[in-house]
Amino acid sequence: MSPSLDPQEFAWLCTFLRNESAIIIDETKEYLVTTRLAPVLKELGLKTLSELLTQLKRRPLTAVHQRVIEAMTTNETSFFRDLHPFDTLRNDILPELVKKRGGAGLNIWCAASSTGQEPYTIAMVLREAFPDVAARSKILCTDINNTVLERTKQGLYTQLEVNRGLPAPLLLKYFDRKGQEWQVKEELRRMIDARVMNLAIPWSGVAMMDIVFIRNVLIYFDIETKRSIIGRIRKNMALDGFLFLGGAESLLNIDSDFARTMAGKSTLYKRAA
Ligand SMILES: C[S@@+](CC[C@H](N)C(=O)[O-])C[C@H]1O[C@@H](n2cnc3c(N)ncnc32)[C@H](O)[C@@H]1O
């Protein structure tokens, strides 16, 4: 294990991560930094975190900076995570929006989509309920971590990953066996548009969205960053669109222009009238 950083170096690293990714790490998380950056040191042939910091202090930003940011992201995800948001999507949200749009394709955004289990879950739910609409719909997947987006594009998952939450009939219907792994079929992969995006920086070129999933990422940001991201997402949403957050997240004291609503077992948000 590499010798730890002195308090000033640790503070510098926290500021770097906050500035470049909006992720907040405090002094209680030094173990997290040491554990997550140990493989990066090994890859770069460095012995200490101080040596890594010397590289991080150089500008312009390079692949080393990106590697460190990626190492510090938490990419935990699974198919049908929490289950009820996808029941609500199938039973309440999709029927309403498909009817309102007269069967036109939907624009769905999965922000902070990690390795893709969440957007492919949405794709399967849509495809099962409204196959024609699914064929015309796009799911934008964005994440700050390019490595997880590359995995999303490939759509390759291990046995362990498909065992977590994916019902067997959907595995057999929408995946092909590829050696030890399972690959999402082309009919779902072509619904996906995967792009690197740091949510903390204003974006452009994003279509008006009918549905936005931004789950289990706001927890890593401070309140000002949450406000600015949610405010920009609101402006990128259709007036009758729906926003899904993670189970531990809410918009209380964050954005009063979103109204909280219940559908099925889910709490979700609509733009206030
Ligand atoms: C815990 S995962 C959530 C995945 C999925 N939404 C879910 O709920 O299962 C959090 C994701 O947020 C991404 N992330 C962290 N900071 C980000 C930022 N500033 N901009 C965009 N994505 C970010 C991470 O790379 C990670 O893939």
The ligand as an SDF file (V2000), in Angstrom:
LIG
                    3D

 27 29  0  0  0  0  0  0  0  0999 V2000
  -23.7020    4.7370   -8.6500 C   0  0  0  0  0  0  0  0  0  0  0  0
  -23.6220    4.9800  -10.3780 S   0  0  0  0  0  0  0  0  0  0  0  0
  -25.3460    5.0690  -10.7780 C   0  0  0  0  0  0  0  0  0  0  0  0
  -25.6780    4.2320  -11.9720 C   0  0  0  0  0  0  0  0  0  0  0  0
  -27.1750    4.1530  -12.2820 C   0  0  0  0  0  0  0  0  0  0  0  0
  -27.7390    5.4580  -12.5060 N   0  0  0  0  0  0  0  0  0  0  0  0
  -27.9380    3.4330  -11.2010 C   0  0  0  0  0  0  0  0  0  0  0  0
  -28.6440    4.0920  -10.4210 O   0  0  0  0  0  0  0  0  0  0  0  0
  -27.8210    2.2100  -11.1040 O   0  0  0  0  0  0  0  0  0  0  0  0
  -23.0920    6.6850  -10.4530 C   0  0  0  0  0  0  0  0  0  0  0  0
  -22.5340    7.0740  -11.8210 C   0  0  0  0  0  0  0  0  0  0  0  0
  -22.3880    8.4920  -11.8320 O   0  0  0  0  0  0  0  0  0  0  0  0
  -21.2690    8.8250  -12.6180 C   0  0  0  0  0  0  0  0  0  0  0  0
  -20.8300   10.2000  -12.3030 N   0  0  0  0  0  0  0  0  0  0  0  0
  -20.1900   10.6480  -11.1960 C   0  0  0  0  0  0  0  0  0  0  0  0
  -19.9400   11.9610  -11.2770 N   0  0  0  0  0  0  0  0  0  0  0  0
  -20.4540   12.3730  -12.4770 C   0  0  0  0  0  0  0  0  0  0  0  0
  -20.5160   13.6300  -13.1440 C   0  0  0  0  0  0  0  0  0  0  0  0
  -19.9980   14.7370  -12.6070 N   0  0  0  0  0  0  0  0  0  0  0  0
  -21.1110   13.6750  -14.3620 N   0  0  0  0  0  0  0  0  0  0  0  0
  -21.6400   12.5580  -14.9200 C   0  0  0  0  0  0  0  0  0  0  0  0
  -21.6060   11.3470  -14.3450 N   0  0  0  0  0  0  0  0  0  0  0  0
  -21.0260   11.2480  -13.1240 C   0  0  0  0  0  0  0  0  0  0  0  0
  -20.2540    7.7490  -12.2460 C   0  0  0  0  0  0  0  0  0  0  0  0
  -19.2410    7.6030  -13.2110 O   0  0  0  0  0  0  0  0  0  0  0  0
  -21.1450    6.5180  -12.0910 C   0  0  0  0  0  0  0  0  0  0  0  0
  -21.1570    5.7380  -13.2710 O   0  0  0  0  0  0  0  0  0  0  0  0
  1  2  1  0
  2  3  1  0
  2 10  1  0
  3  4  1  0
  4  5  1  0
  5  6  1  0
  5  7  1  0
  7  8  2  0
  7  9  1  0
 10 11  1  0
 11 12  1  0
 11 26  1  0
 12 13  1  0
 13 14  1  0
 13 24  1  0
 14 15  1  0
 14 23  1  0
 15 16  2  0
 16 17  1  0
 17 18  1  0
 17 23  2  0
 18 19  1  0
 18 20  2  0
 20 21  1  0
 21 22  2  0
 22 23  1  0
 24 25  1  0
 24 26  1  0
 26 27  1  0
M  CHG  2   2   1   9  -1
M  END
$$$$
